[in-house]
Amino acid sequence: MMNKLLNRLVKHIDGFLMSCLIITIVVALCVLYSASGQSMGKISNQLINITVALSLMWIAANIPPQILERIALPAYALGVLLLISVALFGEISHGARRWLHIGVAKIQPSELMKIAVPLLLAWYFARRESAATFKDHAIGAVLLAIPVGLIMKQPDLGTSLMIAASGFYVLFLAGLSWRLLIGAAASVAIMAPILWTMLHDYQRRRIEILFDPYQDPLGAGYHTIQASIALGSGGLAGKGWLNGTQSQLDFLPERTTDFIFAVFGEEFGLLGNVLLILLFTIIIGRGLVIAAQAQGTFSRLLAGSITLTFFTYVFVNIGMVSGILPVVGVPLPLISYGGTSLVTLLVGFGILMSIHTHKKLVTS
């Protein structure tokens, strides 16, 4: 009886992917314990976040792709409606309007769009798989631009970039031609001076700091400088767990969230960084295998977008902490402290598992 119940509970869980996720989460808890100054309160809160996220991942893994396809349009419409509500009635905090009060709860609708946007675009192109035209890709780009534009106005550059990436990957996997990509890149380059004026002052400042953080070492460049010191001081093997001076002596800002990779690099060194990146690579590789084996255009596009968006999270955060990309407020996936991003990521992995395990059920 117990075996039957257990088999039913894990029926739609991909064992290999789940093992990699659990290993990453355990590593995250160890790093968080050090980065937070051995705060058991932080660990307890993150364990709650992990429990909620894993529960939602299990629910997502048990929802067949056919049902996900049906709810794609309503989920997108609801998300856009909530984003418009944020623009009109949202709560302003730290100069940004990102949160919306609904009854006794406070939600951040932009997080919903990380799943809703690739869902909708995968649904849209699944209906045009025989011959997706330039017009189809233009409509897809407009559907993507609406939520991205609303989120950029909040302003929330990091989240808008992640959603833009998730949608772009669907467009690309749906057959977006290289001519259009090159043309779009050239257009962006030509319009760069205009786009520069449209950025907020703090966003322009972050790009300027990328090229010379020492022009403002105690202000906008402080994060980048301290992260570089932490990564460099870790050397080959690191200073050891709980022994990172930049984090333990409180020099490193945002060390439990956006800059937690600097804590990891200081304590575990280059070898630790390589192993962590290898673990991320294995997760990404498994996701790409699931996407390649997916049945139907919808499942293939959705699985590919989820996997490549996870890659983008990793690349942008590590690039940001290493000083090769501007600081844009993107957490290190599965490692940084916080529940919102963790829930979105694990729901995405739950969808990947659903695509994989329900495929096997159909073919058996």
C-alpha atoms as a printed R data frame, in Angstrom:
    type eleno elety resid chain resno      x      y       z
1   ATOM     1    CA   MET     A     1  0.000  0.000   0.000
2   ATOM     2    CA   MET     A     2  2.772  2.424   0.973
3   ATOM     3    CA   ASN     A     3  4.742  1.519  -2.146
4   ATOM     4    CA   LYS     A     4  1.737  2.250  -4.355
5   ATOM     5    CA   LEU     A     5  1.213  5.600  -2.645
6   ATOM     6    CA   LEU     A     6  4.898  6.492  -2.986
7   ATOM     7    CA   ASN     A     7  4.956  5.479  -6.642
8   ATOM     8    CA   ARG     A     8  1.921  7.629  -7.295
9   ATOM     9    CA   LEU     A     9  3.512 10.624  -5.564
10  ATOM    10    CA   VAL     A    10  6.740 10.414  -7.585
11  ATOM    11    CA   LYS     A    11  5.156  9.172 -10.816
12  ATOM    12    CA   HIS     A    12  5.712 12.462 -12.621
13  ATOM    13    CA   ILE     A    13  8.999 13.440 -10.964
14  ATOM    14    CA   ASP     A    14 12.110 13.076 -13.108
15  ATOM    15    CA   GLY     A    15 14.585 11.364 -10.786
16  ATOM    16    CA   PHE     A    16 17.788 12.646 -12.376
17  ATOM    17    CA   LEU     A    17 16.637 16.265 -12.605
18  ATOM    18    CA   MET     A    18 15.192 16.147  -9.092
19  ATOM    19    CA   SER     A    19 18.480 14.820  -7.682
20  ATOM    20    CA   CYS     A    20 20.404 17.675  -9.276
21  ATOM    21    CA   LEU     A    21 17.929 20.232  -7.935
22  ATOM    22    CA   ILE     A    22 18.138 18.805  -4.396
23  ATOM    23    CA   ILE     A    23 21.950 18.878  -4.466
24  ATOM    24    CA   THR     A    24 21.864 22.516  -5.617
25  ATOM    25    CA   ILE     A    25 19.372 23.448  -2.890
26  ATOM    26    CA   VAL     A    26 21.538 21.791  -0.200
27  ATOM    27    CA   VAL     A    27 24.557 23.757  -1.469
28  ATOM    28    CA   ALA     A    28 22.396 26.897  -1.381
29  ATOM    29    CA   LEU     A    29 21.473 26.363   2.275
30  ATOM    30    CA   CYS     A    30 25.140 25.916   3.229
31  ATOM    31    CA   VAL     A    31 26.160 29.103   1.412
32  ATOM    32    CA   LEU     A    32 23.188 31.012   2.822
33  ATOM    33    CA   TYR     A    33 24.106 29.981   6.376
34  ATOM    34    CA   SER     A    34 27.544 31.524   5.882
35  ATOM    35    CA   ALA     A    35 26.389 34.574   3.908
36  ATOM    36    CA   SER     A    36 23.726 35.439   6.496
37  ATOM    37    CA   GLY     A    37 26.200 35.380   9.381
38  ATOM    38    CA   GLN     A    38 24.992 31.951  10.573
39  ATOM    39    CA   SER     A    39 21.426 33.175  10.900
40  ATOM    40    CA   MET     A    40 19.088 30.275  11.662
41  ATOM    41    CA   GLY     A    41 16.173 32.650  11.070
42  ATOM    42    CA   LYS     A    42 17.209 33.037   7.428
43  ATOM    43    CA   ILE     A    43 17.643 29.286   7.080
44  ATOM    44    CA   SER     A    44 14.206 28.627   8.604
45  ATOM    45    CA   ASN     A    45 12.558 31.138   6.271
46  ATOM    46    CA   GLN     A    46 14.322 29.655   3.257
47  ATOM    47    CA   LEU     A    47 13.277 26.133   4.259
48  ATOM    48    CA   ILE     A    48  9.677 27.357   4.229
49  ATOM    49    CA   ASN     A    49 10.262 28.884   0.786
50  ATOM    50    CA   ILE     A    50 11.773 25.605  -0.430
51  ATOM    51    CA   THR     A    51  8.853 23.571   0.928
52  ATOM    52    CA   VAL     A    52  6.304 25.800  -0.799
53  ATOM    53    CA   ALA     A    53  8.302 25.838  -4.055
54  ATOM    54    CA   LEU     A    54  8.767 22.052  -4.118
55  ATOM    55    CA   SER     A    55  5.058 21.553  -3.417
56  ATOM    56    CA   LEU     A    56  4.124 23.801  -6.341
57  ATOM    57    CA   MET     A    57  6.701 22.032  -8.502
58  ATOM    58    CA   TRP     A    58  5.026 18.697  -7.713
59  ATOM    59    CA   ILE     A    59  1.627 20.147  -8.635
60  ATOM    60    CA   ALA     A    60  3.019 21.495 -11.927
61  ATOM    61    CA   ALA     A    61  4.641 18.131 -12.688
62  ATOM    62    CA   ASN     A    62  1.247 16.443 -12.377
63  ATOM    63    CA   ILE     A    63 -0.533 18.811 -14.777
64  ATOM    64    CA   PRO     A    64 -0.505 17.345 -18.318
65  ATOM    65    CA   PRO     A    65  0.874 19.609 -21.077
66  ATOM    66    CA   GLN     A    66 -2.557 19.543 -22.751
67  ATOM    67    CA   ILE     A    67 -4.065 21.354 -19.754
68  ATOM    68    CA   LEU     A    68 -1.166 23.820 -19.666
69  ATOM    69    CA   GLU     A    69 -1.885 24.588 -23.309
70  ATOM    70    CA   ARG     A    70 -5.532 25.332 -22.511
71  ATOM    71    CA   ILE     A    71 -4.744 27.745 -19.693
72  ATOM    72    CA   ALA     A    72 -1.990 29.619 -21.575
73  ATOM    73    CA   LEU     A    73 -4.196 32.411 -22.935
74  ATOM    74    CA   PRO     A    74 -6.200 32.984 -19.693
75  ATOM    75    CA   ALA     A    75 -2.967 33.027 -17.652
76  ATOM    76    CA   TYR     A    76 -1.401 35.625 -19.961
77  ATOM    77    CA   ALA     A    77 -4.552 37.785 -19.990
78  ATOM    78    CA   LEU     A    78 -4.749 37.657 -16.195
79  ATOM    79    CA   GLY     A    79 -1.068 38.569 -15.895
80  ATOM    80    CA   VAL     A    80 -1.383 41.589 -18.196
81  ATOM    81    CA   LEU     A    81 -4.496 42.726 -16.331
82  ATOM    82    CA   LEU     A    82 -2.632 42.496 -13.025
83  ATOM    83    CA   LEU     A    83  0.336 44.425 -14.477
84  ATOM    84    CA   ILE     A    84 -2.011 47.203 -15.594
85  ATOM    85    CA   SER     A    85 -3.504 47.191 -12.087
86  ATOM    86    CA   VAL     A    86 -0.005 47.554 -10.641
87  ATOM    87    CA   ALA     A    87  0.621 50.566 -12.884
88  ATOM    88    CA   LEU     A    88 -2.620 52.168 -11.683
89  ATOM    89    CA   PHE     A    89 -2.942 51.067  -8.061
90  ATOM    90    CA   GLY     A    90  0.315 49.325  -7.103
91  ATOM    91    CA   GLU     A    91  2.264 49.965  -3.926
92  ATOM    92    CA   ILE     A    92  5.359 52.148  -4.272
93  ATOM    93    CA   SER     A    93  8.407 50.854  -2.423
94  ATOM    94    CA   HIS     A    94 12.044 52.032  -2.838
95  ATOM    95    CA   GLY     A    95 11.051 54.142  -5.815
96  ATOM    96    CA   ALA     A    96  9.388 51.282  -7.722
97  ATOM    97    CA   ARG     A    97  5.762 50.258  -8.163
98  ATOM    98    CA   ARG     A    98  5.844 46.440  -8.338
99  ATOM    99    CA   TRP     A    99  3.421 45.071  -5.755
100 ATOM   100    CA   LEU     A   100 -0.339 44.780  -5.736
101 ATOM   101    CA   HIS     A   101 -2.592 44.265  -2.705
102 ATOM   102    CA   ILE     A   102 -5.367 41.725  -3.253
103 ATOM   103    CA   GLY     A   103 -7.389 41.358  -0.080
104 ATOM   104    CA   VAL     A   104 -4.987 40.348   2.673
105 ATOM   105    CA   ALA     A   105 -2.269 39.224   0.250
106 ATOM   106    CA   LYS     A   106  0.417 41.192  -1.560
107 ATOM   107    CA   ILE     A   107  1.569 39.813  -4.912
108 ATOM   108    CA   GLN     A   108  4.156 40.681  -7.556
109 ATOM   109    CA   PRO     A   109  2.388 40.017 -10.889
110 ATOM   110    CA   SER     A   110  5.606 40.246 -12.895
111 ATOM   111    CA   GLU     A   111  6.621 36.854 -11.495
112 ATOM   112    CA   LEU     A   112  3.498 35.258 -12.993
113 ATOM   113    CA   MET     A   113  4.594 36.460 -16.430
114 ATOM   114    CA   LYS     A   114  7.832 34.452 -16.244
115 ATOM   115    CA   ILE     A   115  5.644 31.391 -16.781
116 ATOM   116    CA   ALA     A   116  2.672 32.958 -18.598
117 ATOM   117    CA   VAL     A   117  4.684 34.552 -21.429
118 ATOM   118    CA   PRO     A   118  6.441 31.384 -22.671
119 ATOM   119    CA   LEU     A   119  3.169 29.468 -22.159
120 ATOM   120    CA   LEU     A   120  1.252 31.866 -24.395
121 ATOM   121    CA   LEU     A   121  3.905 32.115 -27.114
122 ATOM   122    CA   ALA     A   122  4.354 28.335 -27.195
123 ATOM   123    CA   TRP     A   123  0.560 27.992 -27.496
124 ATOM   124    CA   TYR     A   124  0.453 30.614 -30.280
125 ATOM   125    CA   PHE     A   125  3.202 29.056 -32.396
126 ATOM   126    CA   ALA     A   126  1.943 25.507 -31.802
127 ATOM   127    CA   ARG     A   127 -1.071 26.516 -33.873
128 ATOM   128    CA   ARG     A   128  1.174 27.765 -36.682
129 ATOM   129    CA   GLU     A   129  3.784 25.024 -36.731
130 ATOM   130    CA   SER     A   130  3.270 24.216 -40.405
131 ATOM   131    CA   ALA     A   131  4.351 27.670 -41.597
132 ATOM   132    CA   ALA     A   132  5.148 30.405 -39.083
133 ATOM   133    CA   THR     A   133  5.419 33.580 -41.148
134 ATOM   134    CA   PHE     A   134  7.006 36.965 -40.532
135 ATOM   135    CA   LYS     A   135  3.568 38.212 -39.491
136 ATOM   136    CA   ASP     A   136  3.314 35.445 -36.869
137 ATOM   137    CA   HIS     A   137  6.677 36.389 -35.396
138 ATOM   138    CA   ALA     A   138  5.696 40.077 -35.417
139 ATOM   139    CA   ILE     A   139  2.508 39.262 -33.491
140 ATOM   140    CA   GLY     A   140  4.554 37.144 -31.098
141 ATOM   141    CA   ALA     A   141  6.957 40.045 -30.574
142 ATOM   142    CA   VAL     A   142  4.035 42.363 -29.749
143 ATOM   143    CA   LEU     A   143  2.604 39.826 -27.283
144 ATOM   144    CA   LEU     A   144  6.034 39.747 -25.643
145 ATOM   145    CA   ALA     A   145  6.555 43.518 -25.710
146 ATOM   146    CA   ILE     A   146  3.317 44.281 -23.806
147 ATOM   147    CA   PRO     A   147  4.293 42.699 -20.445
148 ATOM   148    CA   VAL     A   148  7.976 43.594 -20.855
149 ATOM   149    CA   GLY     A   149  7.072 47.260 -21.401
150 ATOM   150    CA   LEU     A   150  4.721 47.310 -18.404
151 ATOM   151    CA   ILE     A   151  7.374 45.759 -16.150
152 ATOM   152    CA   MET     A   152 10.113 48.122 -17.350
153 ATOM   153    CA   LYS     A   153  7.858 51.039 -16.386
154 ATOM   154    CA   GLN     A   154  7.678 49.848 -12.749
155 ATOM   155    CA   PRO     A   155 10.782 49.984 -13.120
156 ATOM   156    CA   ASP     A   156 12.174 46.431 -12.833
157 ATOM   157    CA   LEU     A   157 14.942 45.937 -15.384
158 ATOM   158    CA   GLY     A   158 16.074 42.522 -14.122
159 ATOM   159    CA   THR     A   159 12.636 40.890 -14.283
160 ATOM   160    CA   SER     A   160 11.795 42.505 -17.624
161 ATOM   161    CA   LEU     A   161 15.041 41.149 -19.097
162 ATOM   162    CA   MET     A   162 14.271 37.629 -17.870
163 ATOM   163    CA   ILE     A   163 10.759 37.735 -19.323
164 ATOM   164    CA   ALA     A   164 12.086 39.173 -22.575
165 ATOM   165    CA   ALA     A   165 14.591 36.300 -22.709
166 ATOM   166    CA   SER     A   166 11.927 33.642 -22.040
167 ATOM   167    CA   GLY     A   167  9.776 35.010 -24.855
168 ATOM   168    CA   PHE     A   168 12.698 35.472 -27.251
169 ATOM   169    CA   TYR     A   169 13.682 31.827 -26.855
170 ATOM   170    CA   VAL     A   170 10.193 30.730 -27.938
171 ATOM   171    CA   LEU     A   171 10.397 33.015 -30.986
172 ATOM   172    CA   PHE     A   172 13.852 31.681 -31.815
173 ATOM   173    CA   LEU     A   173 12.917 28.015 -31.399
174 ATOM   174    CA   ALA     A   174  9.779 28.625 -33.471
175 ATOM   175    CA   GLY     A   175 11.965 29.379 -36.474
176 ATOM   176    CA   LEU     A   176 12.886 33.050 -36.216
177 ATOM   177    CA   SER     A   177 15.239 33.613 -39.138
178 ATOM   178    CA   TRP     A   178 18.818 34.777 -38.725
179 ATOM   179    CA   ARG     A   179 18.115 37.633 -41.139
180 ATOM   180    CA   LEU     A   180 15.503 39.011 -38.769
181 ATOM   181    CA   LEU     A   181 17.849 38.561 -35.806
182 ATOM   182    CA   ILE     A   182 20.682 40.390 -37.541
183 ATOM   183    CA   GLY     A   183 18.278 43.093 -38.693
184 ATOM   184    CA   ALA     A   184 16.899 43.516 -35.165
185 ATOM   185    CA   ALA     A   185 20.425 43.719 -33.722
186 ATOM   186    CA   ALA     A   186 21.382 46.343 -36.295
187 ATOM   187    CA   SER     A   187 18.216 48.333 -35.510
188 ATOM   188    CA   VAL     A   188 19.003 48.275 -31.789
189 ATOM   189    CA   ALA     A   189 22.557 49.451 -32.508
190 ATOM   190    CA   ILE     A   190 21.263 52.323 -34.646
191 ATOM   191    CA   MET     A   191 18.666 53.286 -32.026
192 ATOM   192    CA   ALA     A   192 21.115 52.975 -29.120
193 ATOM   193    CA   PRO     A   193 21.362 56.755 -28.535
194 ATOM   194    CA   ILE     A   194 17.554 57.024 -28.358
195 ATOM   195    CA   LEU     A   195 17.258 53.942 -26.136
196 ATOM   196    CA   TRP     A   196 19.936 55.420 -23.856
197 ATOM   197    CA   THR     A   197 17.769 58.486 -23.179
198 ATOM   198    CA   MET     A   198 14.811 56.224 -22.324
199 ATOM   199    CA   LEU     A   199 16.688 54.499 -19.501
200 ATOM   200    CA   HIS     A   200 16.299 55.663 -15.901
201 ATOM   201    CA   ASP     A   201 19.237 57.544 -14.404
202 ATOM   202    CA   TYR     A   202 20.214 54.630 -12.153
203 ATOM   203    CA   GLN     A   203 20.147 52.244 -15.150
204 ATOM   204    CA   ARG     A   204 22.460 54.475 -17.186
205 ATOM   205    CA   ARG     A   205 24.710 54.766 -14.154
206 ATOM   206    CA   ARG     A   206 24.989 50.974 -13.874
207 ATOM   207    CA   ILE     A   207 26.139 50.707 -17.486
208 ATOM   208    CA   GLU     A   208 28.719 53.469 -16.992
209 ATOM   209    CA   ILE     A   209 30.006 51.751 -13.842
210 ATOM   210    CA   LEU     A   210 30.480 48.513 -15.791
211 ATOM   211    CA   PHE     A   211 33.386 50.072 -17.665
212 ATOM   212    CA   ASP     A   212 34.971 51.792 -14.662
213 ATOM   213    CA   PRO     A   213 33.583 50.929 -11.206
214 ATOM   214    CA   TYR     A   214 36.318 52.982  -9.529
215 ATOM   215    CA   GLN     A   215 34.795 56.236 -10.791
216 ATOM   216    CA   ASP     A   216 32.378 55.870  -7.855
217 ATOM   217    CA   PRO     A   217 33.988 53.315  -5.482
218 ATOM   218    CA   LEU     A   218 31.759 54.123  -2.500
219 ATOM   219    CA   GLY     A   219 28.547 54.507  -4.490
220 ATOM   220    CA   ALA     A   220 27.397 52.832  -7.682
221 ATOM   221    CA   GLY     A   221 30.664 50.932  -8.131
222 ATOM   222    CA   TYR     A   222 30.808 49.551  -4.587
223 ATOM   223    CA   HIS     A   223 28.955 46.293  -5.313
224 ATOM   224    CA   THR     A   224 31.132 45.407  -8.295
225 ATOM   225    CA   ILE     A   225 34.399 46.260  -6.546
226 ATOM   226    CA   GLN     A   226 33.617 44.265  -3.403
227 ATOM   227    CA   ALA     A   227 32.412 41.274  -5.427
228 ATOM   228    CA   SER     A   228 35.629 41.307  -7.467
229 ATOM   229    CA   ILE     A   229 37.716 41.428  -4.289
230 ATOM   230    CA   ALA     A   230 35.764 38.504  -2.818
231 ATOM   231    CA   LEU     A   231 36.093 36.336  -5.944
232 ATOM   232    CA   GLY     A   232 39.786 37.155  -6.364
233 ATOM   233    CA   SER     A   233 40.669 36.515  -2.715
234 ATOM   234    CA   GLY     A   234 39.170 33.016  -2.927
235 ATOM   235    CA   GLY     A   235 42.067 31.838  -5.071
236 ATOM   236    CA   LEU     A   236 42.122 28.251  -6.288
237 ATOM   237    CA   ALA     A   237 40.619 26.395  -3.318
238 ATOM   238    CA   GLY     A   238 38.954 29.208  -1.345
239 ATOM   239    CA   LYS     A   239 39.241 30.345   2.264
240 ATOM   240    CA   GLY     A   240 36.931 27.653   3.586
241 ATOM   241    CA   TRP     A   241 33.295 27.561   4.621
242 ATOM   242    CA   LEU     A   242 32.387 30.392   7.048
243 ATOM   243    CA   ASN     A   243 35.848 31.955   6.569
244 ATOM   244    CA   GLY     A   244 35.206 34.494   3.811
245 ATOM   245    CA   THR     A   245 36.388 37.876   5.068
246 ATOM   246    CA   GLN     A   246 34.418 40.049   2.618
247 ATOM   247    CA   SER     A   247 31.115 38.487   3.660
248 ATOM   248    CA   GLN     A   248 31.818 37.773   7.328
249 ATOM   249    CA   LEU     A   249 33.175 41.290   7.929
250 ATOM   250    CA   ASP     A   250 30.124 42.799   6.157
251 ATOM   251    CA   PHE     A   251 31.970 44.390   3.237
252 ATOM   252    CA   LEU     A   252 29.973 42.556   0.566
253 ATOM   253    CA   PRO     A   253 26.475 44.016  -0.009
254 ATOM   254    CA   GLU     A   254 23.417 41.924  -0.971
255 ATOM   255    CA   ARG     A   255 25.439 38.860  -0.028
256 ATOM   256    CA   THR     A   256 22.436 36.592   0.587
257 ATOM   257    CA   THR     A   257 20.640 37.533  -2.629
258 ATOM   258    CA   ASP     A   258 22.118 38.952  -5.851
259 ATOM   259    CA   PHE     A   259 25.788 38.664  -4.805
260 ATOM   260    CA   ILE     A   260 25.750 35.275  -3.089
261 ATOM   261    CA   PHE     A   261 27.981 33.869  -5.841
262 ATOM   262    CA   ALA     A   262 30.767 36.142  -4.559
263 ATOM   263    CA   VAL     A   263 30.391 34.557  -1.095
264 ATOM   264    CA   PHE     A   264 30.581 31.092  -2.643
265 ATOM   265    CA   GLY     A   265 33.612 32.018  -4.745
266 ATOM   266    CA   GLU     A   266 35.505 33.477  -1.792
267 ATOM   267    CA   GLU     A   267 34.895 30.443   0.424
268 ATOM   268    CA   PHE     A   268 35.272 27.650  -2.142
269 ATOM   269    CA   GLY     A   269 37.550 29.268  -4.708
270 ATOM   270    CA   LEU     A   270 37.895 28.607  -8.419
271 ATOM   271    CA   LEU     A   271 37.456 24.855  -7.977
272 ATOM   272    CA   GLY     A   272 34.166 25.365  -6.151
273 ATOM   273    CA   ASN     A   273 32.976 27.774  -8.846
274 ATOM   274    CA   VAL     A   274 33.783 25.233 -11.563
275 ATOM   275    CA   LEU     A   275 31.868 22.492  -9.732
276 ATOM   276    CA   LEU     A   276 28.842 24.747  -9.192
277 ATOM   277    CA   ILE     A   277 28.830 25.801 -12.846
278 ATOM   278    CA   LEU     A   278 29.151 22.116 -13.808
279 ATOM   279    CA   LEU     A   279 26.086 21.340 -11.683
280 ATOM   280    CA   PHE     A   280 24.157 24.126 -13.425
281 ATOM   281    CA   THR     A   281 25.353 22.788 -16.787
282 ATOM   282    CA   ILE     A   282 24.056 19.297 -15.986
283 ATOM   283    CA   ILE     A   283 20.638 20.745 -15.068
284 ATOM   284    CA   ILE     A   284 20.560 22.763 -18.298
285 ATOM   285    CA   GLY     A   285 21.652 19.725 -20.290
286 ATOM   286    CA   ARG     A   286 18.875 17.611 -18.810
287 ATOM   287    CA   GLY     A   287 16.349 20.320 -19.662
288 ATOM   288    CA   LEU     A   288 17.570 20.453 -23.266
289 ATOM   289    CA   VAL     A   289 17.284 16.674 -23.561
290 ATOM   290    CA   ILE     A   290 13.688 16.859 -22.316
291 ATOM   291    CA   ALA     A   291 12.984 19.634 -24.841
292 ATOM   292    CA   ALA     A   292 14.524 17.625 -27.687
293 ATOM   293    CA   GLN     A   293 12.443 14.557 -26.797
294 ATOM   294    CA   ALA     A   294  9.204 16.485 -26.212
295 ATOM   295    CA   GLN     A   295  6.085 15.469 -28.101
296 ATOM   296    CA   GLY     A   296  4.451 18.289 -30.031
297 ATOM   297    CA   THR     A   297  5.465 21.835 -30.841
298 ATOM   298    CA   PHE     A   298  3.917 23.331 -27.701
299 ATOM   299    CA   SER     A   299  5.875 21.063 -25.350
300 ATOM   300    CA   ARG     A   300  9.114 21.475 -27.301
301 ATOM   301    CA   LEU     A   301  8.945 25.281 -27.373
302 ATOM   302    CA   LEU     A   302  7.919 25.539 -23.715
303 ATOM   303    CA   ALA     A   303 10.592 23.131 -22.457
304 ATOM   304    CA   GLY     A   304 13.266 24.853 -24.523
305 ATOM   305    CA   SER     A   305 12.278 28.295 -23.263
306 ATOM   306    CA   ILE     A   306 12.224 27.217 -19.592
307 ATOM   307    CA   THR     A   307 15.653 25.603 -19.878
308 ATOM   308    CA   LEU     A   308 17.308 28.459 -21.763
309 ATOM   309    CA   THR     A   309 15.783 31.024 -19.391
310 ATOM   310    CA   PHE     A   310 17.381 29.149 -16.489
311 ATOM   311    CA   PHE     A   311 20.688 29.357 -18.389
312 ATOM   312    CA   THR     A   312 20.141 33.119 -18.767
313 ATOM   313    CA   TYR     A   313 19.598 33.485 -15.005
314 ATOM   314    CA   VAL     A   314 22.910 31.732 -14.353
315 ATOM   315    CA   PHE     A   315 24.828 33.624 -17.039
316 ATOM   316    CA   VAL     A   316 23.517 37.078 -16.100
317 ATOM   317    CA   ASN     A   317 24.050 36.671 -12.349
318 ATOM   318    CA   ILE     A   318 27.566 35.248 -12.613
319 ATOM   319    CA   GLY     A   319 28.442 37.841 -15.266
320 ATOM   320    CA   MET     A   320 27.053 40.602 -13.056
321 ATOM   321    CA   VAL     A   321 28.993 39.448  -9.976
322 ATOM   322    CA   SER     A   322 32.165 38.945 -12.054
323 ATOM   323    CA   GLY     A   323 31.963 42.484 -13.432
324 ATOM   324    CA   ILE     A   324 31.440 41.618 -17.104
325 ATOM   325    CA   LEU     A   325 27.750 42.629 -17.108
326 ATOM   326    CA   PRO     A   326 25.929 45.573 -15.483
327 ATOM   327    CA   VAL     A   327 24.266 45.080 -12.107
328 ATOM   328    CA   VAL     A   328 20.623 44.362 -12.984
329 ATOM   329    CA   GLY     A   329 19.257 42.655  -9.870
330 ATOM   330    CA   VAL     A   330 19.007 39.062 -11.137
331 ATOM   331    CA   PRO     A   331 19.380 36.392  -8.401
332 ATOM   332    CA   LEU     A   332 21.539 33.280  -8.748
333 ATOM   333    CA   PRO     A   333 18.912 30.618  -9.498
334 ATOM   334    CA   LEU     A   334 18.184 28.115  -6.707
335 ATOM   335    CA   ILE     A   335 21.002 29.631  -4.595
336 ATOM   336    CA   SER     A   336 19.975 33.192  -3.690
337 ATOM   337    CA   TYR     A   337 17.760 33.793  -0.671
338 ATOM   338    CA   GLY     A   338 14.106 34.508  -1.371
339 ATOM   339    CA   GLY     A   339 10.904 32.715  -2.217
340 ATOM   340    CA   THR     A   340  9.472 34.464  -5.271
341 ATOM   341    CA   SER     A   341 12.208 33.540  -7.738
342 ATOM   342    CA   LEU     A   342 12.572 30.061  -6.234
343 ATOM   343    CA   VAL     A   343  8.870 29.333  -6.704
344 ATOM   344    CA   THR     A   344  8.933 30.493 -10.337
345 ATOM   345    CA   LEU     A   345 12.015 28.438 -11.139
346 ATOM   346    CA   LEU     A   346 10.779 25.227  -9.508
347 ATOM   347    CA   VAL     A   347  7.341 25.563 -11.110
348 ATOM   348    CA   GLY     A   348  9.216 25.787 -14.412
349 ATOM   349    CA   PHE     A   349 11.125 22.616 -13.601
350 ATOM   350    CA   GLY     A   350  7.827 20.986 -12.615
351 ATOM   351    CA   ILE     A   351  6.516 21.805 -16.099
352 ATOM   352    CA   LEU     A   352  9.663 20.246 -17.589
353 ATOM   353    CA   MET     A   353  9.011 17.071 -15.594
354 ATOM   354    CA   SER     A   354  5.387 17.044 -16.730
355 ATOM   355    CA   ILE     A   355  6.452 17.315 -20.377
356 ATOM   356    CA   HIS     A   356  8.902 14.441 -19.929
357 ATOM   357    CA   THR     A   357  6.844 12.012 -17.843
358 ATOM   358    CA   HIS     A   358  3.542 12.528 -19.621
359 ATOM   359    CA   LYS     A   359  5.362 11.927 -22.896
360 ATOM   360    CA   LYS     A   360  6.461  8.527 -21.642
361 ATOM   361    CA   LEU     A   361  2.909  7.711 -20.578
362 ATOM   362    CA   VAL     A   362  1.629  8.479 -24.074
363 ATOM   363    CA   THR     A   363  4.281  6.373 -25.814
364 ATOM   364    CA   SER     A   364  3.977  3.344 -23.542
